[in-house]
């Protein structure tokens, strides 16, 4: 494994611990794909820093537990109707 990948993996792991953000948000912040972040955290991090990997896994497991709630919330926001009355076009 290249040094820059090890460094990125550790930085992403520490960032997850500090902020508790989701994989999607972290991927945007680091400019990499969600798949890369997930692979860094689940496959590479245990090899590089097992203790940090255990802490990150707890957070990822928590996000996995509540993802159905996040999805429901997003759908509710998407289809929420506007409370204001419609205005005529003319």
Long-range contacts (C-beta under 8 A, 24 or more apart in sequence): 1-44, 1-47, 1-48, 5-40, 5-44, 6-44, 6-48, 8-32, 8-40, 9-40, 9-41, 9-44, 9-45, 9-48, 10-45, 10-48, 10-49, 10-52, 12-37, 12-40, 12-41, 12-45, 13-40, 13-41, 13-45, 13-49, 13-52, 13-53, 13-55, 13-56, 14-52, 16-41, 16-56, 16-59, 16-60, 17-52, 17-55, 17-56, 17-59, 20-59, 22-63, 23-60, 23-63
